[in-house]
Amino acid sequence: MAQSMMLIEKCSHCVSWYDIETGAMQGRLALPDYPHEFVVDNDFRYAYVGHYGVQNSGIEGTDGRSVIVIDIRKQEIAHIYELGEHARPHGIGLDGEGRLYVLSEWTGHLLVKENPRAFDQGWDHITPTGGTKCHLFALTRNGRTAYSMNLTSGDVTVFNPYDKSVAPISIKTGEKPEGRCLREDAGILYTSQRISNTVAVIDTATMEIKRQFPTPDDPCRIYYDGKRNRLVTMNHFGGSFSVFDEATGEMLHEQKTPANPLALCIDDEAAYAYIAIDCEQVQRFNLDTFEVVQTFDTGKEPDVMVILPDGFSKHWENRA
């Protein structure tokens, strides 16, 4: 059965849905200006979108102060959670129990909503990260350990979102850490440093850097391909993605993209990766051969994406 993609189009100020086989649009929902990161719950009922409010981290502004809840089946806004002073929500995630976590880049705090389906207002826990310009985070399944990527303090801070009495621990990784990938069972956190052009491999038990290796220019995101034991970095200003052997850090492949890459996701079978590109396109490429097997057009500045389960479009295929 056909699968669908849910895709933020940041500079079109919307979220859209596409048939990933044909590229046909299946819906579009207008959002406040410059939505950005989002996360989908385990049963694909709701998506939680951070209203970042500016185009990128280098632009000033604090208009974004909310989390927008989208009913995916109805393609409608179900609720808006206000963040108050905690502006510029960027990193966003859910733990294994479905609790919602939102990172304020402006105040450097992680906010927790224990029941994000309550559709009320207020946050249950608000904890400082200990870093500055906190952009993204990784989270253990039980939600008790968070790792914040801090752009201007140049570190990863480790803290408990439920206990602000314990000071965060700082791990200096290099200039502008942004990408992150946590392999909790392996006890490894990978981070990518956009100015240092490195990947750091952190032992989460000792909280020490085990090794580092170089990357092409501007590795803004990092992903783990468990099927092949490889790492993939997306290199924004480098205009490419690159593939590394996890054990050695050796770069196995680098592939240029038609314009700067913006986001990437790997499908559940790790057969293909999808990459959003700053020329209003999404490309699908084979993770064995790196052949581009499909390209489809999108709105302006396609960004974070999620592949929905087979046949999910039945929920909206009869919409007028």
Phi, psi and omega in degrees: 000155183288144175255158180239153176246136171257125193224126171284132174243093196298317183269357165265355174059053183200172166241139181232161177238138182226147166286119186283348176275322185251341185079003180292136178287137180246002179162158178209136182232121179291140179230167174301158186303131175063061166289160183218250186294147174212162179222149182244139181285172192296329180261014175057036178271313184233147170246141180245116188247126174282127174274090184292318171091351175223164186289321180205175188291343180275357183257135179282158178139144181229030180290332181281115184215038183206165170241126183261126179262124181249129170281108188293321182294324181268348185054048182224156172284124181265330184191160173229123175268126178275146182250353179063233182290345187274073187281171178055057175294125181239282177298140181209141182197170176234145175268186184293343178262003178086010177285145185260137180234133183227130183257120176272114177292332185286313184258350181069040178234149173255125182256141182237132172244112186290328176233088183291352175267008179291330180054047174242213174228163179101155183236142187279329180216138177225114191232133177289144180275336184086000179242177178239145186050061182286123193249312181223167177212160169244156189216137173288161185299325180276357176077005186272349176228127177239148179236113184261132176268117190247110192295317187264336174276352173065035182214168168253128177251139183247129184203166177259115181298348182254003182215089181280359176285343180263124184293139175299150176260132182260133174239114180282118185249343186133184185279128175059063172292131181222306180290148179209148177209116182259125169253089189299315183294330179274351180069036184229136169240125175261136173231149177242134184255117191287329179266321177290339183058055180220161165248133174251137178251112187253131173280115185285345177282315181267345184058039177240152177282120180282320181196164176222154175213155185281158179227169167298176186297130168066060177283096187273342178219154177220143184223153177250128175259095184292335181294326184243004185051054180233159172249144178237126172250146174254122190251099192298292181286344173286345178063043184200170161239154182224153185237134184233147168289126185296320187291325187249340186079005179292133177281122183267335186196142168227134183229126179287148176249158184299335176208183183298131177286148186241326181199161182211146170217150179252135182288168187298330180273357184054037175269322184227156168239148177245134182232126177273133189235145185281046170222029179061049179217154163241133175246144173249130178230151181284128184283349174272315186256344184067013176289134173282118186255351180198146172221135172223156184275150182225185170283190186283132179053067175298144187221237187297142183219154175225135174272123181273161183297161177307135174074010184296336183295349177301336182289338181229004186293340179261011178294146180293000000 
